[in-house]
Amino acid sequence: MVRIRHQHPCAQPDASWQLAPQGPARCKLAACTTAPGSLNMPAMSDLWHALKPDAREQLAQRNYSQNSPAERLATSGVEARELIAKRSELEAAWIPGVEVFPRTIHPQRHRGVFGELARMDEGPLHAIGMRPRQWATARMFAATAKGFHIHPPHIPGGTAPEAWFRRLFIEEPGNFSLRPYDREQWDAMFFVQGNVEMILVDERAGMPRRVMRFIIEGDDQRGPNNTGVVIPAGVAHALRAEGSRDAIMVYGTTTTFQPDFEGRIAADIESAPLPAEWQRYLG
């Protein structure tokens, strides 16, 4: 008999583990529902007896069980189409103020494709009263990443941030006229090329710290993962270009560019350090 390590259902590159002070192993992921003690390595049959002992000691197996959409949204991630199709199942995991909406990309035979971004008198942005004041584009080279970026929320004078967010997103979530779009930066993002993984983290005072991780596909891949995303101020966001193609993004912001509104968290990935040999030569 050998013991074999099983990959935990929540396992991901940044998953972390700890031992309880006087008990079995526990997972530190907020969305994990694994019972304490179930992380202990089970005894296995000798199915792997033909391997060398060192290999058997290091052997791991992937767990192919499917977690709920809410658990995957907060950990390993989902595809954008799941956010739209299963929106009602994700209420407890959804970041208030975030919008993910489908886009239709129309083929133009022998020429290419056509896709709308937004209309000011109808559609998703109109529905929430959001009218971007500036539009821009960005290109991310294949296999690069940016973020986390974050923009400061505007809080009315004499109001506690926790009370203001509670009013905006819990007590009066449909009263879009309350949102101070002209005094804080909200982003509306669209992707016209490439595959992008987006991660959102709610860092607003008094709000549950929820994480949303999902894949968006650009207009050059027509399908249900063609989506637009609205990100509120106070929600940290990061992007990673997946695959071998560059990602091209078009985005609108509710304020014009203001350096004071540009915050960064854990953004060292955006730096391009010189090779160590060059750095030694430069001193």
N, C-alpha and C positions, 0 to 999 in steps of 0.2 A: 504493500500500500504506500502511496505517496500523497503528499499534500500539494495542492495546486492552488495558486492564487487566482481568484476570479475577479474580473474587472467589475467594479461596482456599477449599478445602473446609471448613476449620476456622473460616472467618471468622465473627465475632460482634462485637457492639459493644465488648467489652473485649479483643478479641484484640490482641496486640502483636507487632511485628516488629523485627528487628535485622539488621544486616549483620555477617557474620562478619568477623573482623579481616583475613583475606586470602582471602576466598572469596565464594561466592554468598550470596544472602539465605537466612536460616534462620527458621523459625517457632519462637517461644519457648513455644508451648503444649506442655505435657507429653505430651498424648496424640497429638500430631501425628506422622504417619509420612511426611509429604511429604519426598521426597528433596531434599537441598540442590541449589540451582540450578534447580529446577523452578518457582520463583516468578518467573523472568524473564518479562517480558511477551512473548508470541509475536507474530510478524508476522501480520496478518490480511489477508484479501482486501479489495477495495473495496466490500464489501456496504454499508458505511456512508458511501459517498462523497457522498451527497446531503445530509449534515449539514454544518453550518458547522465550520470547522477547530477552533475553540475547544471546541465540543461533542464533537467526535471525540477531542480530547485528554483530555477528562474522562470519556469513555465507559467504563462498566464493565458486565460481564455476570455474572449470578449463575451459580454452578456448581451444577447440579442432581444431581450424583452423590451417591449415598447412602453415607455412611461407616458403619462398623460400629456396632452398638449401644453398645459400650464407648467408642468415640471420641465419639459424640454425647452420651452420658451426662456426660462430663467437659467438654464444650464447649457446643454449641448446645442440648443438652437433649433429653429424651425424654418420652413420656407414661407415666404411672404404670403403665398396663397392660403396657407393654413390660418394666418391671422385674420384674413377676411372671411373664410368659410366657417371658422370656429369661434368667431368673435364672442358669441354669447357664453361659450365655455371658458373664456379667458378673462372674464371680468375681474376676478380676484388677483390676477397676475398682470393686468394691464396698467400702464403708467397713465394717470389722468392727464388729459390734454393732448396726448399723442394720437395722431390720426394716421391710419394706413388705408389707402383706397386704391381700387383697381384702375388701370389705364388700358385703353384699347389701342393697339398698334395696328394700323391698316397697311396691308401690303399694296404696293404700287407696281404692278407687273412690269418686269424688265427694267425698272428704275430704282426701286428701293422700298422704303417704308415711310409712313407718316404717322406721327403721334402728337396729340394735343397735350399741353402741360396744364393750363388752367384758364378758366373764363371768369371774369370779374362779376358777371351778373347771374351765374348759375354754377352748379357743381360743388365739389367738396370744400374748396376754399371760400366760396361765397356763403356756403351754409354756416360756417363758423365765423363769418365776418372778417376774414383775414385777407388783406390787400397788400401784398408785398410792395415795398417802395424801391427795392433794388434787386436786379437780377444779375447773376454772374454764372460763370462756368469754370469747372476745374477738371483737370486730367490727372489721373493717378496711374503711374506706370504699373505694369503687371507685378504682382507679388509684393506691393508696397502697402503701407497703412498710414493712417493719420488719426490723431486723437490721443486722449479724449479732449474734445473741445466743449466749452460750456459758456453760457451767457448769463449775466446777472439779472435776476427778476426785479421788477420795480414794485416796491411796497408803498402804498399811500401813507402819508405822514400820520403819526398817531396810531398806527395799526401794527399789531404783531405779525410777523411773517406767517406763523402757524395759523392764526385766525384768518388771515387774508386767503391763504391757499385753501383752507377749509371752506370758506365761502365760495371761492371760485370753482372748485372742482368737486365738492361734496354737497354743499347746501344748495347752490344754484348753478349746476354744471351746464345747463342749457341757456344761461343768460350770457351770451357771448359779448354783449355790449360792455360787460364789466372788464373784459380783458384789455389791459393797457398796451395794445400792440404797438402804439406809436412811441412808447417809452421803454420798451424792452425788445430784445431780438428773438423772434420766432423764426424758424427755418422751414421752408417747404422744399423738399429735395426730390429730384427726378433723375433717373439714370438712362442715358441714351445708348450706352455701349458698355459691355462687360458684365461680369458677375461681381457683386459686392456683398460682403457680410457687414451688417450694421449691428452695433451694440449700443443700447440706451440704458442709462442708469439715472434714477430719480434721486437727486441730491437736494431737493427743496426741504427747508426746515419743516418738521412736523409731518411730512409725508412718508409713507412706507417706502423703504429703499428697495424698489423693485428693479429688476433687470429684464430687458427684452433683447433677445439675440435672434436675428433672422437674416435670410438670404434674399436679395433682390436681383432680378435679371434685367439687363438693359433692353432697349428697343430693338437691338439687333438679334434678340432671341424672343420672338413673339410668343406670349403664353401667359398663364395665370400669375406668374411671378413679376409681371410688369406692374409696378405699383409706385405711387407717390407717397411720401412720408412727411408729416408735420411734426416738428419737434419744438416743445415749449422752452422758454427761458428757464434755467435752473435744472435742465435735464442734460447730463453729460452724454456726448455721442462720439463714437469712433467708427471708422470705416476700414475695411481691408479688401483690397482688390484680389479676387481669387482667379485662378487659372492663368493662362498664358497671354491674355489680352489686356490692354490698358482699359481702365474704366473712365468714362466721361460722364460728368454730372452737371446738371443745370439746377440752380437753386435760387429761390427768392427769399428775401429777408424783410421783415416788417419795419426795420430801420436801415438807414444807410450805414455804411461801414464806419464804426467808431472803435478805435484801438482799445479804449477803456472797457469795451464790452467783450473783448476776446480773452477768455480764460483757458488755461490748460491744466489738465490733471494727468499724471502718469504718461506724459507725452514724449519721453525720450526716444521712442521709436521713430519720431520725425527727424531726429538729428542724423547727420551723415558723418560720423567720426572718420578721421583720416586713418590710413593704415598705421599700425604701431611704428613701423620702420620710418615712415615719413615724419611722424610726430617726434620721434627721437632726433631725427636730423634737424627739424625745425627748432628743437629745443623747447 
